[in-house]
């Protein structure tokens, strides 16, 4: 009954919301190619090989794709398995094609969760197993899996504060809409508890850890780091503050921090990597008003020394983090409350700052603060003060960096646990 209610409501809601989503797609760009995939037009799946099981893996965007990259490598190495990979965003699709196209028999966009588009895609893909990364919960997708008796696994499963609140409202119908999930591999004990609180049975949820911790990180040589700094317009030896995946309002605070360091005589530079590259249009006027020298990465090579480099590109954050002496994690200062991932920077041994709004990474943020790898800054003024203090304290930054590396080493293993589980279920 609830599924039919969902089916009847979904299309009218989609029609009403479509102007906003179409505007957002146009703003971000890159959505025209293979747009028919979203309506079940994914026709690029070859016939399945005899004796080979096909896994359909859905990962929303760049972050989820990077997290499952090592798992994709392992699964693709199994001769009895083949992968169909889908994603939701244009940046995710580009990354999937470029980085993982060789691992999958087909790469496409995930369909909208209407009956006709989901059913058409299922008929095209014909998976033996469906795998969803992190927070993908689509009733029609589950209904199509149930109809075909295809097991569904949620890997790196997590529930943000917002998703937790919403799914608690659905608790009475969770088993009706999503009960077909064979197993949820939760990324933390907190997430496992939350899944049980919203209505999943305890035997449906297992804690395997966060795949984002088992990442393959770049290991640049000192020469490569020097070359990267030079390409950014940053002279050797200057302190570099990185704004990692920043959101509106946070660039202004970072500019104030740069001005504060300069006023204290600190030779420093600022590297800004916004969460969404298309925000360059609103960030550039801020940089112009600051009167600092700056370069925009998408405009081409940087041939001169600059104070600020705006990296408005996609998929480069890990590489660029190598030059940072201190990292501020974005989407964490008020009014933002969800936070971006601090994992990669911590794994690379970078001292961290973030605001109080880290709800999407609450256990991780708490652990990083408790082990002295990170500091919380309550507001932009505290961010400026903390940056000035740490830019003048090399020893403290080194202690925080080592604490971050220790934390990362102590939390490895999710990749092995997830791979062993999936292989055992699929074989």
C-alpha positions as CSV (number, residue, x, y, z in Angstrom):
1,X,0.0,0.0,0.0
2,X,2.7,2.5,1.0
3,X,4.6,1.8,-2.2
4,X,1.5,2.8,-4.3
5,X,1.1,5.9,-2.3
6,X,4.7,6.8,-3.0
7,X,4.2,6.0,-6.7
8,X,1.2,8.3,-6.9
9,X,2.9,11.1,-5.0
10,X,6.3,10.9,-6.6
11,X,5.5,12.2,-10.1
12,X,3.5,15.3,-9.1
13,X,6.2,16.2,-6.6
14,X,8.9,15.7,-9.3
15,X,7.0,18.0,-11.7
16,X,6.7,20.7,-9.1
17,X,10.3,20.5,-8.2
18,X,11.7,20.1,-11.7
19,X,12.3,23.8,-12.4
20,X,14.6,24.0,-9.4
21,X,16.5,20.9,-10.2
22,X,16.8,21.8,-13.9
23,X,18.1,25.2,-12.9
24,X,20.7,23.6,-10.6
25,X,21.7,21.2,-13.3
26,X,22.2,24.0,-15.8
27,X,24.2,26.0,-13.2
28,X,26.5,23.1,-12.5
29,X,26.8,22.0,-16.1
30,X,27.6,18.7,-17.8
31,X,24.2,17.1,-17.4
32,X,23.3,17.0,-21.1
33,X,25.3,13.9,-22.0
34,X,23.4,10.7,-21.3
35,X,20.5,12.6,-19.8
36,X,18.1,9.9,-21.0
37,X,19.7,7.5,-18.4
38,X,17.6,9.3,-15.8
39,X,14.4,8.1,-17.5
40,X,15.6,4.5,-18.0
41,X,17.4,5.0,-21.2
42,X,20.6,3.4,-20.2
43,X,21.2,1.0,-23.1
44,X,25.0,0.6,-22.8
45,X,25.0,-2.6,-20.7
46,X,26.4,-5.5,-22.7
47,X,24.9,-9.0,-22.2
48,X,26.1,-10.8,-19.1
49,X,28.9,-13.3,-19.5
50,X,28.0,-16.9,-18.7
51,X,28.8,-17.8,-15.2
52,X,29.5,-14.2,-14.2
53,X,27.5,-12.3,-11.6
54,X,26.7,-8.7,-12.3
55,X,26.8,-6.1,-9.4
56,X,25.0,-2.8,-9.9
57,X,26.7,-0.2,-7.7
58,X,25.3,3.2,-7.1
59,X,27.3,6.1,-5.6
60,X,25.8,9.6,-5.6
61,X,28.8,11.8,-6.3
62,X,32.5,12.4,-6.2
63,X,33.0,11.8,-2.5
64,X,31.2,8.4,-2.5
65,X,33.0,7.3,-5.7
66,X,36.4,8.1,-4.2
67,X,35.4,6.2,-1.1
68,X,34.5,3.1,-2.9
69,X,37.4,3.3,-5.4
70,X,39.6,0.7,-3.6
71,X,36.6,-1.6,-3.3
72,X,35.8,-1.3,-7.0
73,X,39.4,-2.3,-7.7
74,X,39.1,-5.5,-5.6
75,X,35.7,-6.5,-7.0
76,X,36.8,-5.9,-10.6
77,X,39.7,-8.2,-9.9
78,X,37.3,-11.1,-9.3
79,X,36.9,-13.1,-12.5
80,X,33.4,-14.3,-11.5
81,X,32.1,-10.7,-11.1
82,X,31.4,-7.7,-13.3
83,X,30.3,-4.2,-12.3
84,X,27.8,-1.7,-13.6
85,X,28.4,1.7,-12.0
86,X,25.9,4.5,-11.7
87,X,26.1,7.9,-10.1
88,X,23.8,11.0,-9.7
89,X,25.8,14.1,-10.4
90,X,27.6,15.3,-13.5
91,X,30.9,15.6,-11.6
92,X,30.4,12.1,-10.3
93,X,29.7,10.8,-13.8
94,X,32.9,12.4,-15.2
95,X,35.0,10.9,-12.4
96,X,33.3,7.5,-12.8
97,X,34.1,7.4,-16.5
98,X,37.7,8.7,-16.2
99,X,38.8,6.8,-13.2
100,X,36.6,3.7,-13.0
101,X,35.5,3.1,-16.6
102,X,38.1,0.4,-17.0
103,X,36.7,-1.5,-14.0
104,X,33.0,-1.5,-15.1
105,X,31.2,-3.0,-18.1
106,X,29.0,0.1,-18.1
107,X,28.9,3.6,-16.5
108,X,25.7,5.6,-16.4
109,X,23.4,7.9,-14.4
110,X,21.0,6.5,-11.7
111,X,17.4,6.8,-12.9
112,X,14.8,9.0,-11.2
113,X,12.8,6.9,-8.7
114,X,9.7,6.7,-10.8
115,X,8.2,3.3,-11.6
116,X,8.7,3.6,-15.4
117,X,12.3,4.8,-15.3
118,X,13.5,2.5,-12.5
119,X,11.9,-0.6,-14.2
120,X,13.4,0.3,-17.6
121,X,16.9,0.6,-16.0
122,X,16.5,-2.7,-14.1
123,X,15.5,-4.4,-17.4
124,X,18.6,-3.0,-19.0
125,X,21.1,-3.7,-16.3
126,X,19.8,-7.1,-15.2
127,X,21.9,-7.2,-12.0
128,X,22.3,-10.2,-9.7
129,X,23.2,-8.0,-6.8
130,X,22.5,-4.3,-6.1
131,X,24.8,-2.2,-3.9
132,X,24.1,1.3,-2.6
133,X,26.9,3.5,-1.2
134,X,26.1,5.6,2.0
135,X,22.7,7.3,2.0
136,X,20.9,6.0,-1.0
137,X,17.3,5.1,0.0
138,X,14.9,5.0,-3.0
139,X,11.6,3.1,-2.5
140,X,11.1,2.2,-6.2
141,X,14.6,1.0,-6.5
142,X,14.0,-1.4,-3.6
143,X,10.6,-2.4,-5.1
144,X,12.2,-3.4,-8.4
145,X,14.9,-5.4,-6.5
146,X,12.2,-7.2,-4.5
147,X,10.2,-8.0,-7.7
148,X,13.2,-9.7,-9.2
149,X,14.4,-11.3,-5.9
150,X,17.7,-9.4,-6.2
151,X,19.5,-8.9,-2.9
152,X,20.4,-5.3,-1.9
153,X,23.3,-4.2,0.2
154,X,24.0,-0.8,1.6
155,X,27.7,-0.2,2.2
156,X,29.4,2.5,4.2
157,X,25.9,3.2,5.5
158,X,25.3,6.3,7.5
159,X,22.4,8.5,8.6
160,X,23.0,12.2,9.0
161,X,21.0,14.2,11.6
162,X,18.6,15.3,8.9
163,X,18.1,11.8,7.4
164,X,17.8,10.3,10.9
165,X,14.9,12.8,11.7
166,X,13.2,12.1,8.4
167,X,13.4,8.3,8.5
168,X,12.2,8.3,12.1
169,X,8.9,9.7,10.7
170,X,8.8,6.8,8.3
171,X,9.5,4.2,11.0
172,X,6.1,2.6,10.8
173,X,6.6,1.8,7.1
174,X,10.4,1.3,6.9
175,X,10.0,-2.5,6.5
176,X,7.3,-2.0,3.9
177,X,9.5,0.4,1.8
178,X,13.0,-0.7,2.5
179,X,12.7,-4.1,4.2
180,X,14.2,-5.9,1.2
181,X,17.6,-4.6,2.1
182,X,19.6,-7.8,2.8
183,X,22.3,-6.0,5.0
184,X,23.3,-2.6,5.9
185,X,27.1,-2.3,6.5
186,X,27.1,0.8,8.8
187,X,30.1,3.1,8.9
188,X,30.1,3.5,12.7
189,X,28.4,2.3,15.8
190,X,26.4,5.5,16.0
191,X,25.1,4.9,12.5
192,X,24.2,1.3,13.3
193,X,22.2,2.5,16.3
194,X,20.4,5.1,14.2
195,X,19.4,2.5,11.5
196,X,17.9,0.3,14.3
197,X,16.1,3.4,15.7
198,X,14.4,4.2,12.5
199,X,13.0,0.7,12.1
200,X,15.5,-1.7,10.6
201,X,16.0,-5.0,12.4
202,X,19.2,-5.5,14.4
203,X,20.1,-8.5,12.3
204,X,19.9,-6.3,9.2
205,X,22.7,-3.9,10.4
206,X,26.4,-4.7,10.8
207,X,29.1,-2.2,11.7
208,X,32.0,-2.6,9.3
209,X,33.6,0.9,9.5
210,X,34.1,3.8,7.2
211,X,35.4,3.0,3.7
212,X,36.7,6.6,3.5
213,X,39.3,5.8,6.1
214,X,40.8,3.1,3.8
215,X,41.6,5.5,1.1
216,X,44.6,5.4,-1.3
217,X,46.3,8.7,-0.8
218,X,48.9,10.5,-3.0
219,X,52.4,10.3,-1.7
220,X,54.2,13.1,-3.5
221,X,57.9,13.5,-3.2
222,X,59.4,16.8,-1.9
223,X,60.2,17.7,-5.4
224,X,56.6,17.1,-6.6
225,X,55.3,19.2,-3.7
226,X,57.7,22.0,-4.6
227,X,56.5,21.8,-8.2
228,X,52.9,21.9,-7.1
229,X,53.5,24.9,-4.9
230,X,55.1,26.6,-7.8
231,X,52.2,25.8,-10.1
232,X,49.9,27.4,-7.5
233,X,52.0,30.6,-7.4
234,X,53.2,29.9,-3.8
235,X,56.9,30.4,-3.0
236,X,58.8,27.7,-1.2
237,X,58.7,28.0,2.6
238,X,55.6,30.1,2.9
239,X,52.8,28.8,5.2
240,X,49.8,27.6,3.3
241,X,46.3,27.6,4.8
242,X,43.8,25.4,2.9
243,X,40.0,26.0,2.9
244,X,38.8,22.5,2.1
245,X,35.3,22.2,0.4
246,X,34.2,25.6,1.5
247,X,30.6,26.9,1.5
248,X,29.2,30.5,1.3
249,X,30.5,32.8,4.0
250,X,33.6,30.7,4.8
251,X,35.8,32.2,2.2
252,X,35.3,35.6,3.9
253,X,36.5,34.2,7.2
254,X,39.6,32.7,5.4
255,X,40.4,36.0,3.8
256,X,40.3,37.6,7.3
257,X,42.6,34.9,8.6
258,X,45.0,35.6,5.7
259,X,45.0,39.3,6.5
260,X,45.5,38.5,10.2
261,X,48.5,36.4,9.5
262,X,50.0,39.0,7.3
263,X,49.5,41.6,9.9
264,X,51.5,39.4,12.3
265,X,54.3,39.1,9.8
266,X,53.7,35.5,8.9
267,X,54.7,34.7,5.3
268,X,51.6,32.9,4.2
269,X,49.3,32.0,1.3
270,X,45.7,30.9,1.0
271,X,44.4,28.0,-1.1
272,X,40.6,27.8,-1.5
273,X,38.9,24.7,-2.8
274,X,35.1,25.4,-2.8
275,X,32.8,22.4,-2.5
276,X,31.1,23.4,-5.7
277,X,33.3,24.7,-8.5
278,X,30.5,26.8,-10.1
279,X,30.5,29.1,-7.0
280,X,33.6,30.8,-8.6
281,X,31.2,33.5,-9.8
282,X,30.4,34.6,-6.2
283,X,33.9,34.0,-4.8
284,X,35.9,36.0,-7.3
285,X,34.2,39.3,-6.4
286,X,35.2,38.6,-2.8
287,X,38.8,38.1,-3.9
288,X,38.8,41.3,-5.9
289,X,37.5,43.3,-2.9
290,X,40.2,41.8,-0.7
291,X,42.9,43.4,-2.9
292,X,45.1,40.3,-2.6
293,X,46.7,38.9,-5.7
294,X,44.9,35.8,-6.8
295,X,44.6,33.2,-9.5
296,X,41.7,31.1,-10.7
297,X,42.8,27.6,-11.5
298,X,40.3,27.0,-14.3
299,X,41.6,30.0,-16.2
300,X,44.9,28.2,-17.0
301,X,48.5,28.0,-15.7
302,X,49.5,30.3,-12.9
303,X,52.7,32.1,-14.1
304,X,53.1,34.7,-11.3
305,X,53.4,34.6,-7.5
306,X,50.0,35.1,-5.9
307,X,48.5,35.4,-2.4
308,X,45.5,33.3,-3.0
309,X,44.8,30.4,-5.4
310,X,41.1,29.6,-6.1
311,X,41.0,25.9,-7.1
312,X,37.7,25.8,-8.9
313,X,38.2,22.4,-10.3
314,X,36.9,18.9,-9.5
315,X,38.7,15.9,-8.1
316,X,41.9,17.6,-7.2
317,X,41.4,18.2,-3.4
318,X,43.5,15.3,-2.3
319,X,46.4,16.3,-4.4
320,X,46.2,19.9,-3.4
321,X,46.0,19.0,0.3
322,X,49.7,18.0,0.1
323,X,50.9,21.6,0.1
324,X,48.8,22.6,3.2
325,X,50.3,23.5,6.5
326,X,46.8,23.8,8.1
327,X,43.4,22.7,6.9
328,X,40.0,24.3,7.6
329,X,37.2,21.9,6.8
330,X,34.2,23.6,5.2
331,X,30.5,23.6,5.6
332,X,31.1,23.7,9.4
333,X,30.7,27.4,10.4
334,X,27.2,28.8,11.2
335,X,24.8,28.8,9.5
336,X,26.1,25.5,8.0
337,X,25.8,22.5,10.2
338,X,26.6,19.3,8.3
339,X,30.4,19.6,7.6
340,X,32.6,18.2,4.9
341,X,34.9,15.2,5.3
342,X,38.0,15.7,7.4
343,X,39.2,12.2,6.7
344,X,41.6,12.7,3.8
345,X,43.4,15.7,5.4
346,X,43.7,13.8,8.7
347,X,45.1,10.7,6.9
348,X,47.6,12.9,5.2
349,X,48.8,14.2,8.6
350,X,47.4,17.7,8.4
351,X,46.4,19.7,11.5
352,X,42.7,20.5,11.3
353,X,40.2,23.2,12.2
354,X,36.5,23.0,11.7
355,X,33.4,24.7,13.0
356,X,30.8,23.2,15.4
357,X,28.6,22.1,12.5
358,X,30.0,18.6,11.7
359,X,26.9,16.5,12.0
360,X,27.6,14.4,9.0
361,X,30.9,13.4,10.6
362,X,30.1,13.7,14.2
363,X,31.9,10.6,15.6
364,X,35.0,11.3,13.4
365,X,35.1,15.0,14.3
366,X,34.8,14.1,18.0
367,X,37.6,11.5,17.8
368,X,39.9,13.9,16.0
369,X,39.3,16.6,18.7
370,X,39.7,14.2,21.5
371,X,43.0,12.8,20.2
372,X,44.3,16.4,19.7
373,X,44.4,16.3,15.9
374,X,41.8,19.0,15.4
375,X,40.4,22.1,17.1
376,X,36.8,23.4,16.9
377,X,36.3,27.1,16.1
378,X,32.9,28.4,17.1
379,X,32.7,31.3,14.6
380,X,34.7,33.2,12.0
381,X,36.4,35.3,14.7
382,X,37.7,32.1,16.4
383,X,38.8,30.7,13.1
384,X,40.9,33.8,12.5
385,X,42.4,33.6,16.0
386,X,43.2,29.9,15.7
387,X,44.8,30.3,12.3
388,X,47.1,33.1,13.6
389,X,48.0,31.1,16.7
390,X,48.8,27.9,14.8
391,X,50.6,29.6,11.9
392,X,53.2,30.8,14.5
393,X,53.5,27.5,16.4
394,X,55.3,24.9,14.3
395,X,55.7,22.5,17.2
396,X,51.9,22.5,17.9
397,X,51.1,21.9,14.3
398,X,53.5,18.9,14.2
399,X,51.9,17.4,17.3
400,X,48.5,17.7,15.7
401,X,49.7,16.2,12.5
402,X,51.2,13.2,14.2
403,X,48.0,12.7,16.2
404,X,46.0,12.8,13.0
405,X,48.2,10.1,11.4
406,X,47.9,7.9,14.5
407,X,44.1,8.2,14.5
408,X,44.0,7.2,10.9
409,X,46.2,4.1,11.4
410,X,44.1,3.0,14.3
411,X,40.9,3.1,12.2
412,X,41.8,1.1,9.1
413,X,40.1,-2.1,8.1
414,X,36.7,-1.2,6.6
415,X,37.8,-2.1,3.1
416,X,38.8,-5.6,4.0
417,X,35.6,-6.2,6.1
418,X,33.3,-4.9,3.3
419,X,35.1,-6.8,0.6
420,X,35.0,-10.1,2.5
421,X,31.4,-9.6,3.3
422,X,30.3,-8.8,-0.2
423,X,32.4,-11.6,-1.8
424,X,30.9,-14.1,0.7
425,X,27.3,-13.0,-0.2
426,X,27.8,-12.8,-4.0
427,X,29.9,-15.9,-4.6
